[in-house]
């Protein structure tokens, strides 16, 4: 055995590494995909060397008292009348996806039905999916333009964040309550 590196790790050791990875995710040092990959490897690790390898590119955690940085105090979420804080581009992309994906799915279905019926009839039939795509698409264009102008993606992101915080606070007040199983 080559010292500590070759020794088998315990579940508690794996948990410590998973917690450190969670902290790194929260600090923005890891993206979600890399975090997920490393956590899976942490729980599959057998030795201390495998666990240590998951943390080599992350700085050590310093206690707040010894840290040269001042702790970040979270700002209060803006009230309904306040301007929303600048939000990442991904929020807008998510909102656009929520608005447009149902439309795109339905249009794909009706165009497929039209294409299959045209093939089966061996004739190019009247393009009736235009009656579905046209009006609905026009409504979605208006909704998209007005939603982006009114900063709807940011408002939805703030609502989601508040919901998450309420759930987290509720879980903290009811630690004995078990989550529902799917």
Phi, psi and omega per residue, in radians:
X1 nan 2.398 -3.115
X2 -1.754 1.113 3.072
X3 1.275 -2.645 -3.074
X4 -1.069 -0.653 -3.076
X5 -1.009 -0.608 -3.108
X6 -1.506 -0.127 -3.113
X7 -1.314 2.618 3.118
X8 -1.292 2.439 3.138
X9 -1.569 2.653 3.108
X10 -1.718 2.942 3.102
X11 -1.033 -0.647 3.128
X12 -1.101 -0.645 3.111
X13 -1.154 -0.709 3.116
X14 -1.120 -0.685 3.109
X15 -1.103 -0.716 3.126
X16 -1.065 -0.774 3.137
X17 -1.149 -0.744 3.116
X18 -1.078 -0.687 3.094
X19 -1.121 -0.733 3.115
X20 -1.106 -0.656 3.100
X21 -1.169 -0.652 3.070
X22 -1.073 -0.719 3.102
X23 -1.104 -0.763 3.133
X24 -1.097 -0.642 3.075
X25 -1.125 -0.791 3.136
X26 -1.123 -0.537 3.119
X27 -1.395 -0.200 -3.115
X28 1.517 0.227 -3.136
X29 -1.413 -0.412 3.102
X30 -2.181 2.539 2.985
X31 -1.528 2.972 -3.017
X32 -1.080 -0.687 -3.130
X33 -1.140 -0.806 -3.129
X34 -1.163 -0.662 3.085
X35 -1.041 -0.851 -3.121
X36 -1.047 -0.770 -3.136
X37 -1.089 -0.774 -3.111
X38 -1.205 -0.652 3.121
X39 -1.127 -0.721 3.095
X40 -1.064 -0.751 3.119
X41 -1.167 -0.594 3.131
X42 -1.118 -0.790 -3.120
X43 -1.265 -0.333 3.098
X44 -1.621 -0.162 -3.075
X45 -1.140 2.520 3.109
X46 -1.875 -0.551 -3.051
X47 -2.089 2.881 3.084
X48 -1.088 -0.603 -3.139
X49 -1.072 -0.729 3.116
X50 -1.128 -0.692 3.119
X51 -1.194 -0.770 -3.129
X52 -1.096 -0.585 3.131
X53 -1.107 -0.403 -3.140
X54 -1.376 -0.280 -3.068
X55 -1.972 0.014 -2.997
X56 -1.066 -0.593 -3.102
X57 -1.626 0.138 3.118
X58 -1.848 2.440 3.108
X59 -1.222 2.675 3.109
X60 -1.194 2.705 3.125
X61 -1.497 2.169 3.107
X62 -1.758 2.429 3.071
X63 -1.060 2.649 -3.072
X64 -0.988 -0.625 -3.116
X65 -1.117 -0.633 -3.084
X66 -1.631 -0.121 -3.085
X67 -1.265 2.442 3.095
X68 -1.370 -0.291 -3.136
X69 -1.582 2.573 3.055
X70 -1.438 2.475 -3.114
X71 -1.135 2.506 3.132
X72 -1.408 2.205 3.060
X73 -1.756 2.132 -3.084
X74 -1.140 2.419 3.099
X75 -1.333 2.637 3.098
X76 -1.179 2.467 3.130
X77 -1.100 2.516 -3.105
X78 -1.140 2.566 3.089
X79 -1.362 3.059 -3.036
X80 -1.040 -0.633 -3.100
X81 -1.400 -0.324 -3.109
X82 -1.298 2.777 3.029
X83 -1.282 2.367 3.102
X84 -1.176 2.620 3.107
X85 -1.189 2.695 3.109
X86 -1.044 2.318 -3.066
X87 -2.087 2.670 -3.081
X88 -1.065 2.762 -3.137
X89 -1.076 -0.516 -3.128
X90 -1.054 -0.481 3.118
X91 -1.143 -0.765 3.126
X92 -1.145 -0.735 3.129
X93 -1.092 -0.712 3.125
X94 -1.112 -0.758 3.140
X95 -1.099 -0.783 3.115
X96 -1.069 -0.676 3.110
X97 -1.124 -0.736 3.124
X98 -1.118 -0.566 -3.140
X99 -1.360 -0.775 -2.953
X100 -1.658 -0.459 -3.070
X101 -1.082 -0.722 3.087
X102 -1.030 -0.717 3.099
X103 -1.048 -0.849 -3.107
X104 -1.110 -0.656 3.101
X105 -1.118 -0.825 -3.122
X106 -1.126 -0.740 3.133
X107 -1.104 -0.697 3.101
X108 -1.075 -0.691 3.141
X109 -1.161 -0.843 -3.080
X110 -1.216 -0.594 3.082
X111 -1.191 -0.650 3.087
X112 -1.115 -0.764 3.100
X113 -1.061 -0.782 3.121
X114 -1.063 -0.777 -3.116
X115 -1.132 -0.735 3.138
X116 -1.134 -0.775 3.136
X117 -1.161 -0.600 3.081
X118 -1.161 -0.711 3.113
X119 -1.148 -0.752 -3.116
X120 -1.172 -0.585 3.134
X121 -1.476 -0.119 -3.130
X122 0.990 0.569 3.123
X123 -2.589 2.545 3.111
X124 -1.370 1.841 -3.096
X125 -1.346 2.883 3.074
X126 -0.974 2.352 -3.075
X127 -1.424 1.353 -3.132
X128 -1.219 -0.393 3.092
X129 -1.031 -0.323 3.075
X130 -1.059 -0.536 3.119
X131 -1.257 -0.372 3.058
X132 -1.539 -0.834 -3.037
X133 -1.220 -0.725 -3.041
X134 -1.071 -1.103 -3.104
X135 -1.096 -0.767 -3.133
X136 -1.114 -0.725 3.111
X137 -1.095 -0.692 3.113
X138 -1.113 -0.729 3.106
X139 -1.099 -0.728 3.139
X140 -1.176 -0.606 3.088
X141 -1.111 -0.782 3.118
X142 -1.102 -0.768 3.139
X143 -1.105 -0.705 3.136
X144 -1.122 -0.837 -3.115
X145 -1.119 -0.802 -3.128
X146 -1.207 -0.642 3.119
X147 -1.154 -0.724 3.107
X148 -1.194 -0.661 3.120
X149 -1.162 -0.605 -3.121
X150 -1.575 0.113 3.129
X151 1.008 0.724 3.125
X152 -1.082 -0.687 3.127
X153 -1.033 -0.717 -3.130
X154 -1.170 -0.697 3.119
X155 -1.100 -0.739 3.108
X156 -1.124 -0.670 3.121
X157 -1.115 -0.705 3.119
X158 -1.147 -0.717 3.104
X159 -1.089 -0.766 3.112
X160 -1.058 -0.753 -3.133
X161 -1.107 -0.734 3.113
X162 -1.109 -0.707 3.097
X163 -1.067 -0.777 3.119
X164 -1.061 -0.753 -3.141
X165 -1.138 -0.681 3.089
X166 -1.123 -0.729 3.105
X167 -1.103 -0.747 3.141
X168 -1.095 -0.751 3.123
X169 -1.144 -0.665 3.127
X170 -1.144 -0.727 3.098
X171 -1.120 -0.643 -3.133
X172 -1.176 -0.578 3.133
X173 -1.409 -0.405 3.128
X174 -2.097 1.200 -3.083
X175 -1.208 -0.386 -3.112
X176 -1.451 -0.216 -3.119
X177 -1.319 2.266 3.135
X178 -1.576 2.471 3.130
X179 -1.198 2.618 3.131
X180 -1.160 2.510 3.114
X181 -1.576 2.412 -3.109
X182 -1.256 nan nan
